[in-house]
Every structure is written in C-alpha cells, then in structure tokens.
C-alpha cells in the first residue's frame, strides 16, 4: 500500500498528469456550466410547451364531455382512456391526494395553467394511490380529475440528456489525454536525454520538428551534446598527449636516479615523488577515459569482491571486515569496478586513520536489495577514521576538490572520489556519502541493474 501511494505521488508530480488533470478540471467545469445553463434556458420554453399541452387536453376534454350526449359519455370516456391515455374521475372531498413535486419547472407550469384554467385548478402526483399526472377541471358545478400518463408529460429532461453529457465528457477527457501527451512528449524526451547525459551516456539526438519553441530547444540541446562530445574527445586527446609527453621524461628521470650517486634517503624521497607524479597522471587518464555500454558484460560482483577482500586482508596497513552476499551479478566492466574499489581503499588509506601509526579499519558489505522499484545491489564501504566536515560532503565528488584534511597532505589530486562517482554513474548507480553515527565515513552505492542469480541444484 505504501508503494502504491509513493507511485501515485510520483504520477501526480509528473507534468503529463498535471496537464491532464488541469484540462480535465476545465472540461468538467465547462460541461457543468453548460449543463446548468441549458437547464436554466430551457426551463421556460419547456414549461410553456407542457402547460400548452395540458391546457389543450383539459379544454378539449371538457368541451367534448360538455357537448356530448349523456348516453354517449361512457363510450367517450372509454375511448379517451384506451386511445389517448386520458382518464376522467369525479373529484371527491375525501380523495387521498399526494401533491406534485415542487421543482422549478413544475412551479412554472402550474402558474401558466392556472392563468388559463383558473386559480382553483389543482395538481397531484397521486390520487387514491393511483400514480400519474393529475389536474382538476370544472364542468358547470362539478369538479373532475383528469389523469395523464406520467411519461407523456415528463417535466425533467431525464437520463437521456445526462447520458449524452457523460458521453461528451468521456470523449473530451480522451482528447485531453492526447493533447497532454502531445504537449508533454517533447519535454519528456528532453528530460530523458538530459538524465542520460547526466549519467555520462550519449543520448540519441532529439527530433528538431514541431512547434517553434520545441524546435529551438531541441536544436540547442543537440548542439550542446555535440559540443560536450567534442570537448570530451579533445580532453581525452590532450590528457593522452600529456601522459605521453610527461611519462617519457619521468622514465628518463627514474633511470638517471637509479644511476646517480645519491644517498638512499634522498633517492627514496625522489623516487616517491616520481611515483606520485605518475599516479596523478594515471588518475587524470582514468577520469577522462571514455566508456561505452557496448563493452559491458556480466560481472560476478560477489566473486570479485571476495578476491579484492582477500588481497586487502594481506595488506599490512589494513584491518578488514566484510559481509558479501553470494551470487550477485552486475552489468558493466570488471576493470572499472576494480578501479572503483581501489580508489575507495586508497582514499581510506590517506584519510581514514585517527592516528598515523594505527591501521586503517575498513568494512565492506554487499547485498541484494529487493524493495519494489529500488531492487538491485547495494555496496557499503566504511572506514573508522575521523570522517569529514558536513559542509565538505557535497563538494568531495567534484573533480580536483579536496577536503580540509586532504589539503594539508601533499599526495592526491582531488580526483579519487570524482572517478568513483563517474564510474558509478556510467554503470547506472547512485552514490550517497555520510558520516557514520559511530564514526568514520560511510559510502553507500546503489546499482539498480544488479541482480542475484539463483544457485543451480546439482
């Protein structure tokens, strides 16, 4: 039930449903106003028509009874009842009368009939239990009831009018659906393309047809995608050139360093600087490296993490605890996932210690998540270090951004977590980072395209 209301809230927040509900409200309001206007405008003409029929029937019947021979009146009354549905009864003082319904159109009919037949004319819905349309008239000194069939003088438009109004409203609402879809489809396409672009993917070009505003927006968006793709390509070429141009002299420096007559302490310090420069160049290349979904395949995440954790347990500076659910798979590139975990470990080694001389305590857990639309795989990486200031958390995923503690250290380029976030987005995942309640930094990664493969019975 909770998921149903969440989805309903999501539908109501969409532009399509907002547009449709607005059009539907306008249609219902206009149809209601039209229905009320028709009822008000038709009341007087309809009352005049019905009152004219009543007056004519009463006048003709009264004249026929008055001028007919007394021995022929019985036959006349029988003919009127059989052929015209008109029955004549003598009005008695002890008649049980049920008054007619006092709706607006009947009030108008009674007023018009009494103007012609006299104010003593009476109306009833039922006389002595006989239901019909009853109206009294007078011949000489005698009072009579004239009964008409109720269907013959229907004072309301009935269900037919309401049925036509309902059919018209249904067709109007169907048209509102098509109109809403027609209006919002270009915006939906633009939103989907922007979402793919934010995930690091290359969406298909948008259609440059339709209304002028839509054409201009889609043309600008397509131009922006082309510019971004060109910038991405240029950046890759530039960084590849930097790698080639810098690594050649770095290799030469390493060779000269090995051959130079230096004391071991100086040589080790210089060698560490060269390794750091090489590592920074590699991070630049990792961040700029293009990636396409056509190269993705199935990754046995559980097995891969178990292998990584086994290697980390042999690391002299790491104390590791892990909880990995078996048989988990993810669609992507295994080398990218290894780079993701390696960057998280390196980040913990640099900033996840409370004391420089103590080991880094790391917890890794990976499990399947099957809660409706949030099904997938969840990877949680936590260290037990000092954490980061809360105001720094939103900034740490930006390229070349480092926290306050990281700025005081010489190593690092500010690309480690940016590369992690980029890899996660390329694999359709989402990263959440927070300070754990019991200390340390916790990174939660959710992959919605992961799954748990069932074990085969042997």
Buried (B, 14 or more C-beta within 10 A) or exposed (E): EEEEEEEEEEEEEEEBBBBBEEBBEEBEEEBEEEBEEEBEEBBEEBBEEBBBBBBEBBEEBBEBBEEBEEEEBEEBBEEBEEEBBBBBBEBEEEBEBBEBEEEEBBEBBBEBBBEBBEEEBBBBBBBEEBEBBBBBBBEEEEBBBBBBBEEBBEBEBEEEBEEEBEEBBEEBBEEBBEEBEEBBBBBEBBEEBBEBBEBBBBBEBBEBEEEEEBBEBBEEBBEEBEEEEEEBEEBBEEBBEBBEEBBEEBEEBBEEBEEEEBEEEEBEEBBEBBEBBBBBBBBBEBBBBEBEEEEBEEBBBBBBBBEBBEEBEEBEEBBBEBEBBEBBBBBBBBEBBBBBBBBBBBBBBBBBBBEEEEBBBBBBBBBBBEEEEEBBBBBBBBBBBBBBEEEBBEEBBEBEBBBEBBEEEEEBBBBBBBBBBBBBBBBBBBBEBBBBEEBBBBBBBBBBBBBBEEEEEE
